[in-house]
Amino acid sequence: MIDQKLIKLRDLVSYWEWKSTSCHKFWVKETYQELKKARQNLKEYKSKHYPATPLLTQPKPFSRMNDWTEQYENYE
């Protein structure tokens, strides 16, 4: 299911990012304030409707390549 409100909020953030980078320096402060509002609205919506879920599987610990290739060398 496509969440139209989420897409609309993302588009609004993209619009204000574009507007703040391309506007005249006289209007930068106002457009940046609108960008902050749009980001805050998106953040609130995502935290309410899409809560963070924990990882289902824990990541494997990192092992250097020479550690596991050494096993192949010793196999012979």
SULRAZI-V633479 format. One record per residue. N is the residue number from 1. RES is the residue in three letters. SS is DSSP state (H for helix, E for strand, L for the rest). PSI is psi as a letter, one per 40 degrees, with the letter a starting at -180 (none if undefined). D_LAST is the distance of its C-alpha to the last C-alpha in Angstrom with 2 decimals. Layout:
# SULRAZI-V633479
n->{N;N}
res->{RES;RES}
ss->{SS;SS}
psi->{PSI;PSI}
d_last->{D_LAST;D_LAST}
This chain:
# SULRAZI-V633479
n->{1;2;3;4;5;6;7;8;9;10;11;12;13;14;15;16;17;18;19;20;21;22;23;24;25;26;27;28;29;30;31;32;33;34;35;36;37;38;39;40;41;42;43;44;45;46;47;48;49;50;51;52;53;54;55;56;57;58;59;60;61;62;63;64;65;66;67;68;69;70;71;72;73;74;75;76}
res->{MET;ILE;ASP;GLN;LYS;LEU;ILE;LYS;LEU;ARG;ASP;LEU;VAL;SER;TYR;TRP;GLU;TRP;LYS;SER;THR;SER;CYS;HIS;LYS;PHE;TRP;VAL;LYS;GLU;THR;TYR;GLN;GLU;LEU;LYS;LYS;ALA;ARG;GLN;ASN;LEU;LYS;GLU;TYR;LYS;SER;LYS;HIS;TYR;PRO;ALA;THR;PRO;LEU;LEU;THR;GLN;PRO;LYS;PRO;PHE;SER;ARG;MET;ASN;ASP;TRP;THR;GLU;GLN;TYR;GLU;ASN;TYR;GLU}
ss->{L;L;L;H;H;H;H;H;H;H;H;H;H;H;H;H;H;H;H;H;H;H;L;L;H;H;H;H;H;H;H;H;H;H;H;H;H;H;H;H;H;H;H;H;H;H;H;H;H;L;L;L;L;L;L;L;L;L;L;L;L;L;L;L;H;H;H;H;H;H;H;H;H;H;H;L}
psi->{h;h;h;d;d;d;d;d;d;d;d;d;d;d;d;d;d;d;d;d;d;e;i;i;d;d;e;d;d;d;d;d;d;d;d;d;d;d;d;d;d;d;d;d;d;d;d;d;d;g;i;h;i;i;h;d;h;i;i;i;i;h;h;i;d;e;d;d;d;d;d;d;d;e;d;none}
d_last->{54.08;54.85;56.49;59.21;60.31;56.83;56.68;60.20;59.34;56.26;58.41;61.02;58.55;57.35;60.98;61.90;58.85;59.98;63.58;62.89;60.92;63.43;66.73;69.19;68.67;71.90;70.40;66.93;67.87;69.30;66.44;63.91;65.83;65.64;61.90;61.48;63.59;61.58;58.26;59.77;60.99;57.59;55.92;58.45;58.13;54.35;54.42;57.04;55.68;51.92;50.89;47.43;45.02;42.17;38.58;37.65;34.04;33.02;30.64;27.07;26.49;25.09;21.54;20.60;18.17;16.12;15.77;14.14;12.06;10.64;9.23;7.19;6.13;5.46;3.81;0.00}
